[in-house]
């Protein structure tokens, strides 16, 4: 279990002293920041987390996928759609933990989702070589099968044109019911972003391409010697963020086709990027399970601040060897009775409590009737083999503490700080 930085936005502007999010148990594959500041993230740990703006804590953990979650998109009603390795697309409500719909049909992992400008259609790209257009009002999807190989990305332009890109090195522009327009690029394409009146394409040769969808002309910006896999555009379309497997995060000026700066740090490789609503910060999701904030103006990381109501209790045990390990639990769990439950049940007086019995917390049906009593031994086992193995069907993100001494320190901290 490692730390995960949290990013908080309030009414479209990030608070100067907001806390950093932490809580996922695997690499963060997708980040969505909405104009009102709401944040949701998806991970290889099979979960989606909705975060509480202003507090830096997990509001809800959504678990229904049966594999890594690769894509996440906000919907007009305040909910989300997610898709991943299990080949399914799940439609989630604005609140609640049960999917409203499950969209099935893809025959391979789904890599990307995009919502049409009018909010009526969800586009999905999958490694079965197809793009599917799902009417959100219901009905069968339209299947587009013109790619020859994995389709890695989809994105809508403001006029409703759908762009798709894939391993076949071709960018396709779908307008209406006719055949798509093909723009050959010649190298595998990994990510797409719509910015202003053009498309930005991240490719396996480490270069960004800025494509005019009307003429097919393009400008090329060399960025990295390794494939680019993460891509995001600021809300005004002026800034582009991109990163590769082993390269630094790069910020580029779309209008001048120039690199603004390279930002290196401990979070790489990166899998996902998103700009804050006001464009002053960029969020990164890395293989180290963290979401970090970076200042667009300076290129420096934004320092996290521990923001929880039980901060005094946590501070009292700050020198305990388990305190640092426990930081990955802060977003979902409290330690004091007065703070109650978050996305996970409170850990106040956990030892000796029967599983599934914290007052006021709604547990998953999978835990009903379990006879486990939480003790130092059972908590240690949870973090040894992981929640999925010990409690199949749990809502808890996958978290594993590999070193025995770290597990012992974490268990001791929970027992003492939670009294």
FENDACOR-V332716 format. One record per backbone hydrogen bond with DSSP energy under -1.0 kcal/mol. NH is the residue of the N-H (numbers start at 1). CO is the residue of the C=O. E is the energy in kcal/mol with one decimal. If there is no record, write none. Layout:
nh=NH co=CO e=E
nh=NH co=CO e=E
//
This chain:
nh=10 co=13 e=-2.3
nh=11 co=36 e=-1.3
nh=13 co=10 e=-2.0
nh=18 co=15 e=-1.3
nh=28 co=286 e=-1.5
nh=29 co=42 e=-1.7
nh=30 co=42 e=-1.7
nh=32 co=40 e=-2.8
nh=34 co=38 e=-2.8
nh=37 co=34 e=-2.3
nh=40 co=32 e=-2.1
nh=41 co=49 e=-2.1
nh=42 co=30 e=-2.4
nh=43 co=47 e=-1.9
nh=44 co=27 e=-2.5
nh=46 co=43 e=-1.3
nh=48 co=62 e=-2.0
nh=49 co=41 e=-2.5
nh=50 co=60 e=-2.8
nh=51 co=39 e=-2.4
nh=52 co=57 e=-3.2
nh=55 co=52 e=-1.6
nh=56 co=52 e=-1.5
nh=58 co=331 e=-2.6
nh=59 co=50 e=-2.8
nh=60 co=50 e=-1.8
nh=62 co=48 e=-3.6
nh=69 co=43 e=-2.2
nh=70 co=83 e=-1.5
nh=71 co=83 e=-2.2
nh=73 co=81 e=-2.3
nh=75 co=79 e=-2.6
nh=78 co=75 e=-1.9
nh=80 co=92 e=-1.1
nh=81 co=73 e=-2.5
nh=82 co=90 e=-2.4
nh=83 co=71 e=-1.9
nh=84 co=88 e=-1.1
nh=85 co=68 e=-2.8
nh=87 co=84 e=-1.7
nh=89 co=103 e=-2.1
nh=90 co=82 e=-2.7
nh=91 co=101 e=-2.5
nh=92 co=80 e=-3.5
nh=100 co=91 e=-3.2
nh=101 co=91 e=-1.2
nh=103 co=89 e=-3.4
nh=110 co=84 e=-2.4
nh=111 co=125 e=-2.6
nh=112 co=125 e=-1.4
nh=114 co=123 e=-2.0
nh=116 co=121 e=-2.7
nh=119 co=116 e=-2.2
nh=122 co=134 e=-2.6
nh=123 co=114 e=-3.3
nh=124 co=132 e=-2.2
nh=125 co=112 e=-2.3
nh=126 co=130 e=-1.9
nh=127 co=109 e=-2.6
nh=129 co=126 e=-1.2
nh=131 co=144 e=-2.5
nh=132 co=124 e=-2.2
nh=133 co=142 e=-2.6
nh=134 co=122 e=-3.2
nh=136 co=120 e=-2.8
nh=138 co=135 e=-1.8
nh=142 co=133 e=-2.0
nh=144 co=131 e=-3.4
nh=151 co=126 e=-2.1
nh=152 co=165 e=-1.6
nh=153 co=165 e=-1.9
nh=155 co=163 e=-2.1
nh=157 co=161 e=-2.9
nh=160 co=157 e=-2.0
nh=162 co=174 e=-2.1
nh=163 co=155 e=-3.2
nh=164 co=172 e=-2.1
nh=165 co=153 e=-2.3
nh=167 co=150 e=-2.8
nh=169 co=166 e=-1.6
nh=171 co=183 e=-2.3
nh=172 co=164 e=-2.7
nh=173 co=181 e=-2.6
nh=174 co=162 e=-3.5
nh=181 co=173 e=-2.6
nh=183 co=171 e=-3.1
nh=185 co=169 e=-2.8
nh=186 co=169 e=-1.9
nh=189 co=166 e=-2.2
nh=190 co=202 e=-2.6
nh=191 co=202 e=-1.4
nh=193 co=200 e=-1.8
nh=195 co=198 e=-2.5
nh=198 co=195 e=-2.1
nh=199 co=211 e=-2.4
nh=200 co=193 e=-3.0
nh=201 co=209 e=-2.6
nh=202 co=191 e=-2.4
nh=203 co=207 e=-1.4
nh=204 co=188 e=-2.8
nh=206 co=203 e=-1.4
nh=208 co=221 e=-2.7
nh=209 co=201 e=-2.2
nh=210 co=219 e=-2.8
nh=211 co=199 e=-3.1
nh=212 co=217 e=-2.9
nh=216 co=212 e=-2.8
nh=219 co=210 e=-1.9
nh=221 co=208 e=-2.9
nh=223 co=206 e=-2.0
nh=224 co=206 e=-2.5
nh=228 co=203 e=-2.3
nh=229 co=243 e=-2.2
nh=230 co=243 e=-2.2
nh=232 co=241 e=-2.2
nh=234 co=239 e=-2.4
nh=237 co=234 e=-1.7
nh=240 co=252 e=-2.4
nh=241 co=232 e=-2.9
nh=242 co=250 e=-2.1
nh=243 co=230 e=-1.6
nh=245 co=227 e=-1.2
nh=249 co=263 e=-1.9
nh=250 co=242 e=-3.0
nh=251 co=261 e=-2.5
nh=252 co=240 e=-2.9
nh=253 co=258 e=-3.2
nh=254 co=238 e=-2.3
nh=257 co=253 e=-1.5
nh=258 co=253 e=-1.2
nh=260 co=251 e=-2.9
nh=261 co=251 e=-1.4
nh=263 co=249 e=-3.2
nh=270 co=244 e=-1.0
nh=271 co=285 e=-3.2
nh=272 co=285 e=-1.6
nh=274 co=283 e=-1.7
nh=276 co=281 e=-2.8
nh=279 co=276 e=-1.8
nh=282 co=294 e=-2.0
nh=283 co=274 e=-4.0
nh=284 co=292 e=-2.2
nh=285 co=272 e=-2.7
nh=286 co=290 e=-2.3
nh=287 co=269 e=-2.5
nh=289 co=286 e=-1.4
nh=292 co=284 e=-2.3
nh=294 co=282 e=-1.9
nh=295 co=300 e=-3.0
nh=296 co=280 e=-2.6
nh=299 co=295 e=-2.5
nh=302 co=293 e=-2.7
nh=311 co=308 e=-1.5
nh=314 co=310 e=-2.6
nh=315 co=311 e=-3.2
nh=316 co=312 e=-1.6
nh=317 co=314 e=-1.4
nh=318 co=315 e=-1.7
nh=320 co=317 e=-1.9
nh=323 co=320 e=-1.8
nh=326 co=322 e=-2.2
nh=328 co=325 e=-1.2
nh=329 co=326 e=-2.9
nh=332 co=329 e=-1.1
nh=333 co=329 e=-2.0
nh=342 co=344 e=-2.5
nh=344 co=332 e=-2.3
nh=347 co=334 e=-2.9
nh=349 co=418 e=-2.8
nh=350 co=347 e=-1.4
nh=352 co=374 e=-3.9
nh=353 co=350 e=-2.4
nh=355 co=372 e=-2.9
nh=357 co=354 e=-1.0
nh=361 co=358 e=-1.6
nh=367 co=364 e=-1.8
nh=368 co=365 e=-1.3
nh=370 co=367 e=-1.8
nh=374 co=353 e=-2.8
nh=379 co=375 e=-2.6
nh=380 co=376 e=-1.8
nh=381 co=377 e=-2.0
nh=382 co=378 e=-2.0
nh=383 co=379 e=-1.6
nh=385 co=381 e=-2.5
nh=386 co=382 e=-1.5
nh=390 co=386 e=-2.0
nh=391 co=387 e=-3.3
nh=394 co=391 e=-2.1
nh=401 co=383 e=-2.9
nh=407 co=403 e=-2.1
nh=408 co=404 e=-2.4
nh=409 co=405 e=-1.8
nh=410 co=406 e=-2.4
nh=411 co=407 e=-2.6
nh=412 co=408 e=-2.2
nh=413 co=409 e=-2.1
nh=414 co=410 e=-2.6
nh=415 co=411 e=-2.3
nh=416 co=412 e=-2.3
nh=417 co=413 e=-3.2
nh=418 co=414 e=-1.4
nh=419 co=416 e=-1.0
//
